């Protein structure tokens, strides 16, 4: 079990765990997950960690879209956002890149979820390692992470 799966079980949140054989040569972990699970890309979300004015902030958005750092900074109440240093991300979240989950992080980080999730009954996010996803209601993810819902996608 991963910390993400343990958290949803502990909080008794309706969810499903999905495992697939991860290909290390895959160009995009998120697109690979959508393809291997046979799920529309609009339902599969990637977890990116940014640094807003020196503080780590998690952004959760559909795998087939690009993150707008300006929108992340605005949603987080900051001035400037950059992608966080990979080693710092792994140290702080306890997860490896490509398997970072918004759930069960070693240090809970402020979290933003793209507004497109509000239109979905189910969304898929990393369950804490490559080849492992968890599906749950967007409202449950928001509640478990105390997330702010905002437009995060680059237009």
Backbone bond lengths (Angstrom), bond angles and torsions (degrees), N, CA, C in turn:
res aa  C-N    CA-C-N  psi(-1)  N-CA   C-N-CA  omega(-1)  CA-C   N-CA-C  phi
1 X - - - 1.451 - - 1.530 110.58 -
2 X 1.315 114.41 147.52 1.468 119.58 175.71 1.532 108.45 -101.54
3 X 1.328 117.29 163.09 1.468 119.26 176.63 1.538 112.51 -57.18
4 X 1.330 117.58 -33.59 1.473 121.29 179.26 1.530 110.70 -63.83
5 X 1.320 117.07 -46.75 1.467 121.47 179.99 1.528 109.81 -67.09
6 X 1.314 116.57 -41.65 1.469 120.02 177.95 1.521 111.49 -59.33
7 X 1.327 116.72 -39.91 1.463 120.55 -179.27 1.531 112.11 -63.79
8 X 1.335 117.47 -48.67 1.471 118.72 -178.56 1.528 111.46 -66.23
9 X 1.320 116.45 -33.66 1.469 119.38 176.71 1.530 110.88 -67.95
10 X 1.308 115.89 -45.29 1.465 121.37 -179.80 1.532 111.18 -60.88
11 X 1.341 116.70 -39.30 1.467 121.72 -179.12 1.528 112.15 -85.62
12 X 1.348 116.59 1.34 1.465 123.16 179.08 1.541 112.89 54.68
13 X 1.323 114.48 46.20 1.461 122.08 179.14 1.525 108.81 -92.77
14 X 1.331 116.23 133.05 1.471 120.61 176.45 1.534 108.34 -61.95
15 X 1.320 116.16 126.20 1.456 121.19 -178.62 1.519 109.79 -159.14
16 X 1.317 114.45 169.81 1.455 120.58 173.10 1.520 107.83 -140.54
17 X 1.313 117.11 140.33 1.458 122.39 178.59 1.525 107.73 -99.43
18 X 1.324 115.84 136.23 1.462 122.17 -178.30 1.523 108.43 -125.76
19 X 1.331 115.85 124.40 1.460 120.08 179.96 1.521 108.86 -115.62
20 X 1.318 115.94 141.49 1.463 121.01 175.89 1.524 107.89 -144.30
21 X 1.318 115.15 162.34 1.462 120.32 -178.99 1.524 109.09 -80.46
22 X 1.327 115.97 109.87 1.468 121.54 -178.48 1.520 110.72 -76.11
23 X 1.333 115.93 133.97 1.462 122.25 176.32 1.531 108.10 -98.52
24 X 1.337 119.08 112.85 1.465 121.32 -179.09 1.528 113.82 -57.58
25 X 1.335 117.48 -19.50 1.461 120.69 -179.83 1.535 112.20 -87.98
26 X 1.314 117.88 -1.27 1.477 120.78 -178.39 1.519 109.81 -60.49
27 X 1.332 115.75 134.32 1.470 121.17 -178.90 1.525 111.56 -71.02
28 X 1.333 116.62 -33.98 1.466 121.19 -179.12 1.520 108.93 -135.27
29 X 1.327 116.74 119.92 1.464 120.63 179.89 1.526 110.97 -61.12
30 X 1.328 116.59 -41.94 1.461 121.03 -177.77 1.514 113.32 -66.70
31 X 1.329 116.51 -45.73 1.469 119.79 179.41 1.523 110.05 -66.12
32 X 1.332 116.52 -36.43 1.462 120.65 176.40 1.532 109.83 -61.41
33 X 1.327 116.96 -43.71 1.471 121.09 -179.76 1.525 110.57 -60.65
34 X 1.326 117.09 -46.60 1.471 120.93 -179.81 1.522 110.48 -60.53
35 X 1.316 116.58 -45.70 1.467 121.66 -178.36 1.531 111.38 -64.60
36 X 1.314 116.77 -48.75 1.469 119.70 -176.16 1.525 112.82 -69.30
37 X 1.335 117.01 -28.12 1.471 119.62 178.58 1.528 111.80 -90.82
38 X 1.346 116.83 -9.57 1.460 120.44 -179.05 1.523 112.60 67.87
39 X 1.320 115.93 38.18 1.465 122.59 -176.72 1.530 108.67 -115.72
40 X 1.352 118.30 141.89 1.467 119.83 177.40 1.539 111.03 -58.36
41 X 1.327 116.57 140.58 1.466 120.57 -177.93 1.528 111.85 -60.25
42 X 1.318 118.47 -26.47 1.464 121.35 179.76 1.526 112.02 -65.89
43 X 1.335 117.79 -17.30 1.464 121.86 -179.29 1.524 113.27 -98.28
44 X 1.337 117.08 -13.58 1.453 121.18 -178.01 1.532 108.16 -100.62
45 X 1.332 115.55 123.85 1.459 120.98 -174.32 1.525 110.98 -113.53
46 X 1.328 114.75 141.46 1.465 120.64 176.21 1.526 108.29 -98.82
47 X 1.315 114.82 154.81 1.456 122.24 179.47 1.520 107.59 -112.95
48 X 1.325 115.79 112.34 1.460 121.29 179.05 1.521 108.84 -113.45
49 X 1.310 116.20 140.80 1.460 119.58 178.78 1.521 108.39 -108.85
50 X 1.324 114.36 126.70 1.452 121.85 -179.07 1.525 108.89 -115.88
51 X 1.302 114.45 170.33 1.460 120.30 174.07 1.521 106.29 -121.15
52 X 1.324 116.18 117.30 1.467 121.89 -179.96 1.520 107.44 -110.12
53 X 1.333 115.22 114.45 1.467 121.33 -178.28 1.532 111.04 48.29
54 X 1.342 116.48 41.77 1.456 121.54 175.91 1.517 115.49 87.58
55 X 1.344 118.51 -3.27 1.470 121.30 -179.77 1.521 110.02 -112.67
56 X 1.336 117.00 137.30 1.461 121.07 179.77 1.522 110.42 -71.49
57 X 1.335 114.97 135.22 1.468 122.93 179.05 1.527 107.63 -138.01
58 X 1.336 116.34 133.23 1.462 122.27 179.61 1.535 109.72 -89.97
59 X 1.322 115.96 136.16 1.464 121.89 175.18 1.528 108.03 -120.89
60 X 1.336 116.46 127.99 1.462 122.51 -178.75 1.523 106.85 -116.29
61 X 1.344 116.77 117.83 1.458 120.90 -175.69 1.516 111.13 -146.60
62 X 1.358 117.23 160.90 1.470 120.18 -179.24 1.534 111.41 -56.95
63 X 1.330 115.50 141.60 1.473 121.41 -174.99 1.519 113.65 -63.57
64 X 1.334 117.71 -22.28 1.463 119.35 -177.00 1.526 112.87 -95.60
65 X 1.327 117.46 16.09 1.462 121.61 178.60 1.525 110.99 -123.75
66 X 1.332 114.78 160.01 1.461 121.63 176.73 1.523 109.32 -97.69
67 X 1.297 116.32 143.83 1.451 122.69 179.19 1.526 109.99 -79.06
68 X 1.323 116.27 136.99 1.461 121.57 173.28 1.524 107.60 -96.23
69 X 1.321 116.56 111.79 1.463 120.55 -179.96 1.533 111.01 -66.21
70 X 1.329 116.95 -31.60 1.477 120.04 177.30 1.521 110.32 -64.22
71 X 1.335 116.37 -42.53 1.469 120.27 -179.62 1.524 111.16 -68.81
72 X 1.335 117.13 -35.36 1.464 120.76 176.83 1.527 109.36 -63.36
73 X 1.329 116.63 -47.62 1.468 120.40 -179.61 1.525 109.88 -58.21
74 X 1.327 116.82 -46.59 1.467 121.50 -179.45 1.531 110.69 -61.66
75 X 1.337 117.05 -47.84 1.472 121.40 -177.76 1.530 111.68 -64.28
76 X 1.346 116.08 -31.26 1.465 120.62 -179.24 1.531 112.05 -87.41
77 X 1.337 115.89 -0.84 1.457 119.59 179.23 1.520 113.46 75.69
78 X 1.334 115.77 26.45 1.463 120.21 -179.34 1.512 111.87 -117.04
79 X 1.335 114.00 -176.42 1.466 119.77 -178.47 1.519 112.44 -100.68
80 X 1.352 116.48 -41.95 1.458 119.41 -173.95 1.522 110.97 -137.88
81 X 1.340 115.03 135.77 1.466 121.09 176.93 1.518 109.57 -121.97
82 X 1.335 114.96 141.99 1.462 122.35 173.33 1.523 106.70 -135.64
83 X 1.318 116.73 161.51 1.455 119.60 175.08 1.526 108.05 -68.42
84 X 1.318 116.56 138.88 1.460 121.68 -177.90 1.525 111.23 -74.50
85 X 1.316 115.40 153.86 1.454 122.07 176.88 1.533 109.33 -62.49
86 X 1.343 118.31 126.77 1.472 121.26 -177.24 1.532 114.51 -52.64
87 X 1.334 117.77 -42.69 1.469 120.46 -179.50 1.527 110.69 -64.39
88 X 1.316 116.61 -38.15 1.474 121.72 178.42 1.533 110.09 -67.01
89 X 1.338 116.27 -38.60 1.469 121.35 178.42 1.530 109.52 -60.75
90 X 1.332 116.60 -49.58 1.465 120.88 -177.73 1.528 111.35 -64.68
91 X 1.330 117.12 -41.26 1.464 122.03 179.46 1.541 110.97 -63.85
92 X 1.324 116.30 -43.56 1.460 120.76 -174.18 1.527 112.91 -77.76
93 X 1.341 117.04 -39.68 1.473 119.76 -176.44 1.527 112.36 -87.44
94 X 1.342 116.46 -27.82 1.461 119.89 -175.04 1.518 112.68 85.04
95 X 1.329 116.34 6.69 1.468 121.33 -179.24 1.523 110.29 -117.82
96 X 1.351 116.26 154.10 1.465 120.81 175.27 1.523 109.53 -85.01
97 X 1.319 116.22 152.65 1.464 120.22 177.64 1.521 108.96 -58.27
98 X 1.317 115.86 141.04 1.458 121.01 -176.00 1.518 111.32 88.47
99 X 1.331 115.94 -8.36 1.458 121.24 178.54 1.525 111.44 -136.87
100 X 1.344 115.94 16.39 1.469 119.58 179.63 1.524 108.80 -72.06
101 X 1.314 115.56 124.36 1.460 121.50 178.06 1.519 108.98 -104.12
102 X 1.337 116.86 147.12 1.465 118.39 173.46 1.532 111.04 -73.59
103 X 1.326 116.50 -10.13 1.471 122.74 -176.55 1.520 111.39 -105.54
104 X 1.325 117.05 143.70 1.457 121.36 171.46 1.509 115.47 66.86
105 X 1.318 117.15 29.96 1.461 119.64 179.06 1.524 110.28 -70.62
106 X 1.333 115.73 150.22 1.461 121.79 179.14 1.528 110.20 -54.52
107 X 1.331 115.44 -44.72 1.459 121.30 175.42 1.522 105.57 -123.18
108 X 1.327 117.09 113.56 1.475 120.44 -178.52 1.521 109.69 -61.99
109 X 1.319 115.72 123.20 1.465 121.39 -178.19 1.523 110.28 -104.63
110 X 1.345 117.36 152.85 1.463 119.35 173.40 1.526 108.38 -55.49
111 X 1.323 116.31 136.86 1.466 120.75 -173.19 1.519 111.61 -126.08
112 X 1.332 115.26 139.22 1.464 123.77 175.67 1.524 107.44 -119.77
113 X 1.326 116.82 135.22 1.468 121.54 177.04 1.520 107.54 -118.04
114 X 1.332 116.42 132.43 1.462 119.76 179.06 1.522 110.98 -61.42
115 X 1.321 115.20 139.99 1.464 122.72 -176.00 1.530 113.18 -59.48
116 X 1.324 118.63 -21.62 1.470 120.64 179.93 1.527 111.50 -62.27
117 X 1.323 117.71 -21.63 1.467 121.18 -179.96 1.522 111.47 -66.62
118 X 1.328 117.39 -26.99 1.466 120.96 -177.09 1.529 112.73 -63.02
119 X 1.325 117.40 -22.40 1.472 121.69 -179.51 1.522 112.83 -85.91
120 X 1.324 117.58 -2.19 1.461 121.74 -173.97 1.527 112.22 -103.59
121 X 1.328 115.58 147.45 1.464 120.53 172.59 1.523 108.90 -80.77
122 X 1.335 116.09 -36.94 1.472 123.00 -179.72 1.514 110.12 -135.58
123 X 1.318 115.05 142.55 1.456 119.70 171.91 1.526 108.19 -129.18
124 X 1.307 115.79 156.08 1.460 122.09 -178.88 1.527 108.20 -114.60
125 X 1.336 116.42 130.65 1.466 121.61 175.29 1.524 107.67 -132.81
126 X 1.318 115.66 164.12 1.457 119.34 178.46 1.525 110.12 -60.36
127 X 1.319 115.04 139.75 1.463 120.70 177.88 1.523 111.08 -94.95
128 X 1.337 116.99 7.22 1.452 119.16 174.13 1.513 116.70 117.52
129 X 1.324 116.55 -0.02 1.465 119.02 171.28 1.526 108.94 -158.53
130 X 1.310 115.30 159.65 1.465 120.47 180.00 1.523 108.58 -62.29
131 X 1.341 115.74 134.31 1.461 120.35 179.72 1.521 113.57 87.85
132 X 1.331 117.10 9.04 1.460 120.98 -178.87 1.532 108.87 -136.72
133 X 1.325 115.51 120.31 1.468 121.74 -179.33 1.519 109.27 -123.74
134 X 1.314 115.01 159.09 1.457 120.82 176.41 1.528 107.43 -129.77
135 X 1.328 116.78 134.35 1.467 119.91 176.26 1.525 108.13 -107.02
136 X 1.326 114.79 139.45 1.457 121.18 179.30 1.516 108.77 -159.81
137 X 1.320 116.75 169.26 1.465 121.16 178.29 1.526 108.82 -71.09
138 X 1.337 117.53 138.98 1.461 120.02 177.92 1.533 112.81 -54.92
139 X 1.313 117.11 -36.29 1.471 119.86 179.60 1.530 111.18 -64.65
140 X 1.336 117.37 -33.45 1.466 120.35 177.22 1.528 110.96 -69.54
141 X 1.334 116.80 -41.39 1.463 119.78 177.60 1.531 109.51 -62.15
142 X 1.311 115.70 -43.12 1.467 119.83 -179.91 1.533 110.51 -60.99
143 X 1.311 116.51 -44.50 1.461 120.98 -178.40 1.535 111.17 -66.28
144 X 1.339 117.20 -44.84 1.462 121.31 -177.49 1.530 113.59 -66.33
145 X 1.329 116.36 -27.68 1.469 120.69 -176.87 1.530 112.06 -107.01
146 X 1.337 117.21 -0.74 1.473 121.45 -174.74 1.527 110.85 52.86
147 X 1.330 115.64 40.79 1.461 121.45 -173.10 1.526 112.87 -77.93
148 X 1.309 113.44 155.72 1.459 122.94 169.93 1.517 105.86 -99.75
149 X 1.324 117.04 134.15 1.465 121.48 176.50 1.526 107.35 -94.53
150 X 1.338 115.88 128.73 1.460 121.13 -177.13 1.522 109.69 -154.59
151 X 1.332 115.59 164.42 1.461 120.46 174.47 1.536 106.84 -78.03
152 X 1.336 116.55 117.43 1.468 121.71 -176.30 1.522 113.09 -116.70
153 X 1.328 116.77 -5.26 1.465 120.98 -171.61 1.508 111.79 -86.68
154 X 1.342 114.49 138.36 1.453 122.12 175.14 1.525 108.30 -68.59
155 X 1.293 117.04 126.12 1.476 121.33 -176.96 1.503 112.13 -75.54
